[in-house]
Amino acid sequence: MDSLLYRRPPTAFEQFKESPLLFLARKAYYLGINRLIPAVPSFSPVRIVCISDTHSHHADIPRLPEGDILIHAGDLTHSGTYTELQSALQWLANQPHPHKIFIAGNHDLSLEDNDRASLLEAFPSLTYLHESAIVLTVRGRSLHIYGSPLTPKHGSWPFQYPRNAPQEAHWSQIPGHTDILVTHGPPAYHVDGGSGCRGLLAVLWNVRPRLHIFGHIHAARGVEHVAWSRAQAAYERICAGIGGWWDLIVVVSGIWRRGVIQTTFVNAASLGGFRDEQRRGAIVLEV
């Protein structure tokens, strides 16, 4: 049983043997994005504190850093009960950040109920986004923020859509001028653990927000910068199984073409480990 529960990850040789093209493309792609040039800093940077997937363990995660905007990308609760949600929202409301935004995750069943409005009204300092947007003004800067809880279907949880019908997630409704995008699930091929949404990724090629915050896939927690380059497109084709060796050449050539960071992906899942025994702190960035 232990050999099943604690199976070791595949070695580099095993990964190469399974798919030489994908193995080499991934190595080359990440060499390239590590050389991306940071965007020109704003005259008045806004500090964003990102968390997700606290699953009713909000009291156990490390103390949240200071910031201008606190964003929770869903799965505040474990079982989705009203009591769990009320506790999570009270904790969120108690945080000192001037602006606090959250979306639902697939575990947050109580946010699907018709009477959620009365619960949300009890926390006026919190902003709940559900396929909706808000404009915040912070130190003279206006930031357009859009949030959606939807994820590809897995089990009978709420806020889901069929994986083969991403149009039901209404990703095309994301405004083109969005600065910060908050979704519960990740786009395909980027800090997604292999479970991201291709439909969301396709829309992001047009929207290109400065920051995209999500969670859902606990094991894929991390930060990735992209420049929406030819090398990135080639890498994504290889990941999708439709790319070939010519695409690998394009990916490799991208190592020497230093683009400018246009979007930062943040998988801010707070729980981690094989049994979600880890309690991980917030990820903080400036835009």
Backbone torsions as a table, in degrees:
resi	resn	phi	psi	omega
1	MET	NA	-41.9	-179.9
2	ASP	-60.4	-34.2	-179.5
3	SER	-66.7	-25.3	177.4
4	LEU	-83.2	-43.0	-175.7
5	LEU	-73.0	-33.9	-175.3
6	TYR	-117.8	46.3	-179.6
7	ARG	-64.5	131.6	-178.7
8	ARG	-70.6	149.5	176.2
9	PRO	-67.2	154.8	-179.6
10	PRO	-65.0	144.8	177.5
11	THR	-73.1	166.5	178.0
12	ALA	-59.2	-39.6	179.7
13	PHE	-64.7	-40.1	179.4
14	GLU	-65.6	-39.1	177.1
15	GLN	-64.8	-42.7	178.8
16	PHE	-63.5	-42.1	-179.1
17	LYS	-63.9	-37.9	-179.2
18	GLU	-68.1	-42.3	179.8
19	SER	-154.6	90.8	179.6
20	PRO	-56.8	-39.5	-178.1
21	LEU	-63.4	-49.5	-178.9
22	LEU	-66.1	-40.3	180.0
23	PHE	-59.7	-48.9	-178.2
24	LEU	-68.7	-39.0	179.5
25	ALA	-62.9	-42.0	-179.7
26	ARG	-64.4	-43.2	179.1
27	LYS	-61.6	-46.0	-178.3
28	ALA	-67.6	-41.0	-177.4
29	TYR	-62.2	-45.0	-177.5
30	TYR	-73.3	-25.7	169.7
31	LEU	-62.7	-40.7	-178.8
32	GLY	-67.5	-47.0	-176.1
33	ILE	-70.8	-22.3	175.7
34	ASN	-70.8	-12.1	179.0
35	ARG	-102.9	5.3	180.0
36	LEU	-63.7	147.3	-178.7
37	ILE	-89.9	129.4	177.9
38	PRO	-59.5	146.5	176.2
39	ALA	-65.7	158.0	178.7
40	VAL	-62.2	124.7	-178.4
41	PRO	-59.7	144.5	176.7
42	SER	-68.8	154.2	176.8
43	PHE	-66.1	-21.0	179.8
44	SER	-142.5	78.9	-175.2
45	PRO	-62.6	143.7	178.5
46	VAL	-107.1	129.5	-175.6
47	ARG	-92.1	119.5	-176.8
48	ILE	-108.2	126.4	177.5
49	VAL	-104.5	118.8	-171.5
50	CYS	-111.7	128.1	172.9
51	ILE	-139.3	162.3	178.3
52	SER	-165.0	160.2	171.6
53	ASP	51.6	54.7	174.7
54	THR	-83.2	-22.5	170.9
55	HIS	47.6	51.0	177.0
56	SER	67.7	11.5	175.9
57	HIS	-106.8	26.5	-175.8
58	HIS	-59.6	-31.5	-179.2
59	ALA	-72.9	-14.5	-174.9
60	ASP	-99.6	-13.7	-177.5
61	ILE	-77.9	157.4	179.8
62	PRO	-56.5	152.9	-179.9
63	ARG	-55.5	136.7	-176.7
64	LEU	-73.9	137.4	176.9
65	PRO	-69.1	163.8	175.5
66	GLU	-69.1	155.1	178.1
67	GLY	-177.6	172.0	179.7
68	ASP	-85.3	-38.0	-177.8
69	ILE	-132.0	128.1	173.9
70	LEU	-103.9	126.2	-178.1
71	ILE	-124.9	126.3	175.8
72	HIS	-111.0	122.1	-173.5
73	ALA	-95.1	31.9	169.1
74	GLY	100.1	169.5	-171.0
75	ASP	60.1	56.9	173.3
76	LEU	-70.3	-27.8	-173.5
77	THR	-115.4	169.0	176.5
78	HIS	-97.8	-50.8	-178.5
79	SER	-104.1	-10.1	176.3
80	GLY	82.3	15.6	-178.7
81	THR	-73.4	161.2	179.1
82	TYR	-61.2	-41.1	-179.1
83	THR	-64.6	-43.4	178.1
84	GLU	-61.3	-44.6	-177.4
85	LEU	-65.9	-41.7	179.0
86	GLN	-60.8	-41.0	178.5
87	SER	-64.0	-43.7	-178.7
88	ALA	-65.1	-42.0	-179.3
89	LEU	-69.3	-34.6	177.0
90	GLN	-64.8	-42.2	176.9
91	TRP	-61.6	-43.7	-179.8
92	LEU	-63.6	-43.4	-178.9
93	ALA	-65.3	-27.6	-178.4
94	ASN	-77.1	-11.6	-179.3
95	GLN	-70.3	148.2	-171.8
96	PRO	-83.0	-2.0	-175.3
97	HIS	-64.2	137.8	-177.2
98	PRO	-60.1	-34.1	-179.6
99	HIS	-127.1	131.6	-178.4
100	LYS	-132.2	121.1	-175.2
101	ILE	-124.7	142.8	175.1
102	PHE	-147.3	158.2	172.4
103	ILE	-126.2	169.6	175.5
104	ALA	-83.8	160.7	168.1
105	GLY	-122.2	176.7	-175.5
106	ASN	-66.6	-15.1	176.9
107	HIS	-86.8	-11.4	-171.5
108	ASP	-90.3	67.8	-173.9
109	LEU	-59.7	-35.7	-176.0
110	SER	-65.6	-21.2	177.5
111	LEU	-79.1	-4.8	174.8
112	GLU	-91.7	-14.7	-177.6
113	ASP	-69.1	152.9	-179.8
114	ASN	-67.7	-24.8	-177.5
115	ASP	-92.7	17.8	-179.2
116	ARG	-64.9	-25.8	-177.0
117	ALA	-59.6	-41.1	-179.1
118	SER	-65.9	-35.2	177.2
119	LEU	-68.8	-43.9	-178.8
120	LEU	-65.2	-33.7	179.4
121	GLU	-64.2	-21.7	-179.9
122	ALA	-76.5	-8.1	-178.5
123	PHE	-129.6	72.3	-175.1
124	PRO	-65.5	-16.7	-179.8
125	SER	-82.2	-6.0	-179.3
126	LEU	-103.4	144.4	175.6
127	THR	-113.1	120.2	179.7
128	TYR	-101.6	125.5	179.1
129	LEU	-111.6	130.5	177.6
130	HIS	-138.1	95.1	-173.2
131	GLU	50.2	47.5	-176.4
132	SER	-147.3	172.4	-174.1
133	ALA	-133.3	161.2	174.7
134	ILE	-144.1	150.1	174.0
135	VAL	-112.8	119.9	177.8
136	LEU	-106.4	140.4	174.7
137	THR	-108.9	116.6	-178.1
138	VAL	-126.3	116.3	-179.5
139	ARG	49.2	46.7	175.8
140	GLY	83.5	-3.2	179.7
141	ARG	-104.5	137.5	176.6
142	SER	-100.1	126.0	179.1
143	LEU	-118.2	125.6	178.8
144	HIS	-92.8	120.1	-175.0
145	ILE	-122.3	129.0	179.7
146	TYR	-121.9	139.5	-179.2
147	GLY	-133.7	143.8	177.1
148	SER	-147.3	138.3	-178.6
149	PRO	-89.8	-4.2	-165.0
150	LEU	-72.9	140.4	177.4
151	THR	-138.2	157.6	176.7
152	PRO	-60.2	145.1	-172.8
153	LYS	-62.9	132.7	174.1
154	HIS	-152.5	106.4	-175.2
155	GLY	78.8	-157.1	-174.4
156	SER	-111.7	29.6	179.8
157	TRP	-74.3	162.0	176.8
158	PRO	-80.5	176.5	176.4
159	PHE	56.6	48.0	-178.7
160	GLN	-130.1	161.5	176.9
161	TYR	-139.8	155.4	179.5
162	PRO	-61.7	132.9	-177.9
163	ARG	-58.3	-32.3	-178.8
164	ASN	-87.7	7.3	178.4
165	ALA	-137.3	62.6	-176.4
166	PRO	-64.1	-15.3	177.4
167	GLN	-62.6	-21.9	178.7
168	GLU	-74.0	-10.0	174.9
169	ALA	-85.8	-7.5	176.4
170	HIS	59.2	35.3	-179.8
171	TRP	-61.4	-26.6	-179.5
172	SER	-65.5	-12.9	178.8
173	GLN	-81.3	-9.3	178.7
174	ILE	-63.3	121.5	-178.2
175	PRO	-60.0	141.9	-178.6
176	GLY	-66.6	-18.9	-178.7
177	HIS	-97.6	16.8	-178.7
178	THR	-64.4	129.0	176.3
179	ASP	-89.8	-42.5	-179.3
180	ILE	-127.3	122.2	177.7
181	LEU	-106.8	133.2	177.9
182	VAL	-123.0	115.1	174.1
183	THR	-128.4	156.4	178.7
184	HIS	-74.1	-39.5	-178.3
185	GLY	-101.6	161.1	-177.5
186	PRO	-87.9	164.0	168.6
187	PRO	-77.0	163.0	-179.7
188	ALA	-65.2	142.2	167.3
189	TYR	75.5	4.6	-178.7
190	HIS	-133.6	113.1	-174.8
191	VAL	37.1	50.3	-175.3
192	ASP	-122.2	-3.5	-179.5
193	GLY	61.2	21.1	179.9
194	GLY	83.4	9.6	-175.0
195	SER	-121.8	17.2	-177.2
196	GLY	-78.0	172.4	-175.5
197	CYS	-97.9	123.2	178.7
198	ARG	-69.6	-35.7	179.4
199	GLY	-62.9	-40.1	176.9
200	LEU	-65.0	-42.9	178.9
201	LEU	-60.2	-42.0	-178.8
202	ALA	-60.3	-39.8	179.1
203	VAL	-70.3	-35.2	-179.1
204	LEU	-64.1	-27.1	176.5
205	TRP	-61.6	-24.5	177.9
206	ASN	-94.2	-39.9	-174.9
207	VAL	-77.2	-49.1	178.7
208	ARG	50.0	62.2	178.6
209	PRO	-66.7	158.8	176.9
210	ARG	-64.9	-37.0	-174.8
211	LEU	-141.2	133.2	175.7
212	HIS	-125.5	115.4	-175.7
213	ILE	-108.8	134.3	179.1
214	PHE	-156.8	-172.5	178.0
215	GLY	-157.7	-119.3	172.8
216	HIS	74.8	-52.0	179.5
217	ILE	-96.4	94.0	-171.2
218	HIS	-58.5	-42.0	-174.4
219	ALA	-70.9	-13.0	-176.7
220	ALA	-98.8	12.0	-178.8
221	ARG	-48.8	137.5	177.6
222	GLY	159.7	-176.4	-178.3
223	VAL	-126.4	137.2	177.6
224	GLU	-140.9	132.9	177.8
225	HIS	-100.4	142.0	177.7
226	VAL	-134.1	156.6	-179.5
227	ALA	-119.7	3.7	-179.4
228	TRP	55.2	52.8	-174.4
229	SER	-99.4	173.0	173.9
230	ARG	-62.6	-36.6	178.7
231	ALA	-63.9	-39.7	178.6
232	GLN	-65.1	-44.0	179.3
233	ALA	-60.7	-41.2	179.3
234	ALA	-65.6	-42.3	178.4
235	TYR	-60.8	-43.7	-179.6
236	GLU	-65.5	-34.8	176.0
237	ARG	-64.3	-39.9	178.1
238	ILE	-65.5	-43.6	178.2
239	CYS	-60.3	-34.9	-178.7
240	ALA	-78.6	-7.0	179.7
241	GLY	82.6	13.3	-179.3
242	ILE	-115.7	0.5	179.4
243	GLY	-94.3	163.3	-179.6
244	GLY	-130.3	-165.8	-176.1
245	TRP	-67.3	-27.5	174.9
246	TRP	-63.6	-38.4	177.2
247	ASP	-62.7	-35.7	177.0
248	LEU	-62.2	-38.3	177.5
249	ILE	-61.9	-40.6	178.0
250	VAL	-64.1	-41.6	178.8
251	VAL	-62.7	-45.8	-179.5
252	VAL	-62.8	-40.2	179.3
253	SER	-63.5	-25.3	179.8
254	GLY	-68.8	-16.5	179.1
255	ILE	-61.3	-35.0	-176.0
256	TRP	-96.5	-2.7	177.7
257	ARG	-102.9	94.3	-172.6
258	ARG	-79.8	99.5	177.8
259	GLY	-84.4	176.4	179.1
260	VAL	-101.3	136.9	178.4
261	ILE	-60.1	125.8	176.9
262	GLN	-109.2	-35.0	-179.7
263	THR	-136.1	141.5	173.5
264	THR	-115.6	122.9	175.3
265	PHE	-91.0	134.5	178.8
266	VAL	-129.6	111.1	168.3
267	ASN	-93.1	105.4	-170.2
268	ALA	-102.4	24.9	-178.4
269	ALA	-53.3	125.8	-176.1
270	SER	-82.8	-37.3	178.5
271	LEU	-84.7	148.4	179.4
272	GLY	-159.2	179.5	-176.4
273	GLY	93.9	167.1	-175.3
274	PHE	-59.4	-40.2	179.6
275	ARG	-112.3	27.2	-178.1
276	ASP	56.2	36.1	-179.2
277	GLU	-84.1	-13.0	-179.3
278	GLN	-85.4	144.8	176.6
279	ARG	-120.8	107.0	-171.6
280	ARG	-107.7	147.3	-174.5
281	GLY	-79.2	-178.2	-179.0
282	ALA	-72.8	157.8	171.8
283	ILE	-106.3	130.2	-174.1
284	VAL	-117.4	129.9	175.8
285	LEU	-137.0	163.7	176.1
286	GLU	-117.7	141.0	176.7
287	VAL	-125.1	NA	NA
